[in-house]
């Protein structure tokens, strides 16, 4: 399994004039270990172009995942890009179908935010899902329709029930990183903390310092 410890989810709007690609390059240089390319409003072709650019720029220094777009993932693989898998939400294509389409070697993550959603994941055949994205930890403007806030204690309670790695997500700031690691997080996923930071590399370095302390 790849290193999920410092997990960046890209946001085109928050990256602003700097752009997603430059933000990712700086973030990986600062210590980000996994990058999820996410843009819900862009076309498949636009996401594919960005995914190929990110994969080429990152090389072997980080795991590259795409959000939701199974067809984009498969097209990127066909072009020889070093993309490693994808992440799906509860409302996206059924995760069992995703696994059938992408094969056994792809990393497949799924969002799960409640005991009922955990139960549905664990009802899948072994090997269907590789990790869970669990949140939200704090209220966040990057996902206005987010589920109820868990906080660190709520995350810890869910993570204790999981045999799969749990990556915390949703409104995570620097002070949350070490408590979440202590609470059993396999990683912390951030959006604004890096994409909206004036210096993405410095922001990633700060996250890395907290995670490794």
C-alpha positions in Angstrom: 0.0 0.0 0.0 1.2 3.5 -0.8 2.0 6.1 1.8 -1.2 7.9 2.6 0.2 9.9 5.5 0.1 13.4 3.9 -2.7 13.4 1.3 -3.4 16.4 -0.9 -6.8 16.8 -2.6 -6.5 19.4 -5.4 -8.9 22.3 -5.8 -8.6 24.3 -9.0 -10.3 27.4 -7.6 -8.3 27.5 -4.4 -5.0 27.1 -6.3 -5.9 30.3 -8.2 -3.5 31.9 -10.6 -0.6 29.6 -9.3 -2.5 26.7 -10.8 -2.9 23.1 -9.7 0.2 21.8 -11.3 2.6 24.3 -9.6 0.8 23.8 -6.3 1.3 20.0 -6.5 4.9 20.3 -7.5 5.6 22.5 -4.5 3.5 20.4 -2.1 5.3 17.2 -3.0 8.6 18.9 -2.6 7.4 19.9 0.9 6.5 16.3 1.9 3.0 15.5 0.5 3.0 11.7 -0.2 -0.3 11.2 -2.1 -2.1 13.6 -4.5 -5.7 13.2 -5.5 -6.6 15.1 -8.6 -10.1 16.4 -8.1 -12.2 18.8 -10.1 -16.0 18.0 -10.1 -16.8 20.8 -12.6 -14.2 20.1 -15.3 -14.7 17.8 -18.3 -13.2 14.3 -18.5 -10.7 15.6 -21.1 -9.7 18.5 -18.9 -9.2 16.2 -15.9 -7.2 13.8 -18.0 -4.9 16.6 -19.2 -4.3 17.7 -15.6 -3.9 14.1 -14.4 -1.2 13.4 -17.0 0.6 16.6 -16.1 0.6 15.9 -12.4 1.7 12.3 -12.9 4.6 13.4 -15.2 5.7 16.1 -12.8 5.5 14.0 -9.6 7.1 10.9 -11.0 7.9 8.3 -8.3 7.9 10.9 -5.5 4.2 10.5 -4.6 1.1 8.4 -5.3 -1.3 9.9 -7.8 -5.0 9.2 -7.6 -8.0 10.7 -9.5 -11.3 11.5 -7.9 -14.3 9.5 -9.2 -13.5 9.4 -13.0 -12.9 5.7 -13.7 -12.8 6.4 -17.5 -10.2 9.1 -17.0 -8.1 6.7 -14.8 -8.2 4.0 -17.5 -7.4 6.5 -20.3 -4.4 7.7 -18.3 -3.1 4.2 -17.8 -3.5 3.5 -21.5 -1.3 6.5 -22.2 1.4 5.1 -19.9 1.0 7.6 -17.1 2.1 6.7 -13.6 -1.4 6.9 -12.0 -2.1 4.6 -9.1 -5.8 4.5 -8.5 -8.9 6.5 -7.7 -11.2 7.6 -4.9 -15.0 7.4 -5.0 -17.7 8.8 -2.9 -20.8 7.2 -1.6 -22.8 8.7 -4.4 -20.4 7.8 -7.2 -20.2 4.5 -9.2 -20.6 1.5 -6.9 -17.2 0.5 -5.5 -17.5 -3.1 -6.5 -18.1 -2.1 -10.1 -15.2 0.3 -9.9 -12.9 -2.5 -8.7 -14.1 -4.8 -11.5 -13.3 -2.1 -14.0 -9.8 -1.1 -12.7 -8.5 -4.5 -11.7 -6.7 -5.7 -8.6 -3.6 -3.6 -8.8 -5.3 -0.1 -8.6 -5.6 1.7 -5.3 -9.3 2.2 -4.6 -10.4 4.4 -1.8 -14.0 5.3 -0.7 -15.5 8.0 1.5 -17.2 6.6 4.6 -18.4 8.8 7.4 -20.8 6.8 9.6 -21.1 3.3 11.1 -23.7 2.4 8.4 -21.3 3.4 5.6 -18.5 1.5 7.3 -20.8 -1.6 7.4 -21.5 -1.3 3.7 -17.8 -1.1 2.9 -17.0 -4.1 5.1 -19.8 -6.1 3.4 -17.8 -5.9 0.1 -15.5 -8.7 -0.9 -12.0 -8.6 0.4 -9.7 -6.5 -1.8 -12.5 -4.3 -3.1 -11.5 -1.2 -1.0 -7.9 -0.3 0.0 -8.6 2.6 2.3 -11.3 4.9 3.7 -11.6 8.6 3.6 -13.3 9.5 6.9 -14.7 12.9 7.9 -15.4 15.7 8.1 -13.2 16.6 11.0 -14.1 20.2 11.0 -16.7 22.2 9.0 -15.3 23.1 5.6 -16.3 25.5 2.8 -14.7 23.2 0.2 -17.6 20.7 0.7 -20.7 22.7 1.7 -22.9 19.6 1.7 -20.5 17.7 4.1 -21.9 15.2 6.5 -22.0 15.9 10.3 -18.8 17.0 11.8 -16.9 14.1 13.6 -14.1 16.0 15.3 -11.1 14.0 16.4 -13.0 11.9 18.9 -15.6 10.9 16.3 -12.9 10.0 13.9 -11.1 7.9 16.5 -14.3 6.0 17.3 -14.9 5.1 13.7 -11.2 4.3 13.0 -11.1 1.8 15.8 -13.8 -0.3 14.1 -11.8 -0.5 10.8 -9.3 -3.1 9.6 -8.6 -0.8 6.6 -6.5 2.4 6.8 -8.5 5.5 7.6 -7.5 8.8 6.2 -9.0 11.8 8.0 -10.4 14.6 5.8 -12.5 17.7 6.1 -11.4 21.1 7.4 -8.1 19.8 8.8 -5.7 22.4 10.0 -2.2 22.2 11.3 -3.2 21.7 15.0 -5.3 18.7 14.0 -2.5 16.7 12.4 -0.8 15.2 15.5 -4.0 14.5 17.4 -5.4 12.6 14.4 -2.3 10.5 14.1 -2.6 9.7 17.8 -6.3 8.8 17.1 -5.3 6.2 14.6 -5.3 8.0 11.3 -3.2 6.4 8.5 -3.0 9.9 7.0 -4.5 13.4 6.9 -6.1 14.7 3.7 -6.0 18.4 3.2 -7.4 20.8 0.6 -7.4 24.5 1.8 -4.4 24.0 4.1 -2.2 23.6 1.0 -4.1 24.8 -2.0 -5.0 28.2 -0.4 -1.7 28.7 1.3 0.5 31.5 -0.1 3.5 29.0 -0.1 2.4 25.4 -0.8 5.8 24.0 -0.1 6.1 25.7 3.3 2.5 24.6 4.1 3.4 21.0 3.2 6.6 21.1 5.3 4.6 22.3 8.3 2.2 19.4 7.9 5.1 17.0 7.6 6.7 18.3 10.8 3.5 17.8 12.7 2.9 14.3 11.3 6.4 13.1 12.1 6.8 14.7 15.5 
